[in-house]
């Protein structure tokens, strides 16, 4: 019996011998440009019984689970019945533990004001995840039935991305990863080729909202990048591939705009530390300050201000937002899409090993519990999305499932 355990409890790889379904395996070599998990259906196999047929994965995602009999995992056996527990119940236990043992980024000794705010922000964010998890758990099986996974070498973006003027597309990613840059560029190139008259603005976290001094209470206009020299002057990362990436975006006749309140963050940091200017000794403290939950909320609010202004000034343009995945996740309380009014579509892009960051429900249910390693070898990009019938669900349920999923679309990069 070949099996893989989830928390020592659940069989998640279903190539199981006598007593269980004779499920097909996905072949390792398929030369097509686009490879779907549906290829499993054409693999020669023994006839399945009705009960076996009922637990086959749908589009690569299992809608049923097989539980391991016998031994219980000692770490969690006292918390619930491991024989009959759904994944959602296990997740709730883990999230409750996290809620009770959270560790904010900022020390109250170094940051007396923002340290307290950071503790509250982490607590509120954890509660948000927990509350959504409890609401979602009642619909766990239905959630899975509305998801699909496709594997591509080249993603047909026209089948996924909305191209509506006045809307917002968010591309949340892992910074400075070549695969994410290639994926985002290909998405924009596809939008441009399939919609030649569509005007696109590209707000990015990599460029500040002003080159002057600013505070969070100020309201600078987002910084517009018109030339390569403008980009060289404004880009605050020294990564060459980040510069090359944004330059290629500009070459698509897409306007790059800076929205990161870099100066305002520095101003708040100096006031909190009682300093008049930055020093090399404070570099790490400033870095931790900018990444703390309390300051990320302030940064996100400023982004929302900039994005709303861009929308009001350019109602005929599509606003394609480039940022870190933490800023754009629907599973995070004060993310930009959750604060922003308007038509939003969220894409999260991660190397395969970092998909845990999308959302608890997505990772444990869809990734850990369903994806076969054979599937990863078929193509470098795994696209998780909702099926077309998803839009027929009540709006409230759509929002619940998007929050559990963390996005409208998730891309895993296996290489």
Secondary structure, DSSP 8 states (H G I E B T S, - for coil): ----EETTTEE---B--TTS-B-----S----SEEEGGGGGGS------HHHHHT--BTTB-SS-EE--S---TTTTTTS-TTT--HHHHHHHHHHHHHHT---SS-TTT-HHHHHHHHHHHHHHHHHHHHHHHHHHTTHHHHHHTEEEEEESS--GGGT----TT-EEEEEE-TT-HHHHHHHHHHHHHHHHH-TT-EEEEEEEEEES-SS---TT-----EEE-SHHHHHHHB----HHHHHHHHHHHHTT-EEEEEE-HHHHHHHHHHHHT-SS--GGGHHHHHHHHHSHHHHHHHHHHHHHHHHHHHHH-TTEEEEEEEEHHHH-TTSTT-HHHH--S-EEEEEEEEGGGGGGS-HHIIIIIIITT--HHHHTS-SEEEEEE-GGGGGS-HHHHHHHHHHHTSSEEEEE--
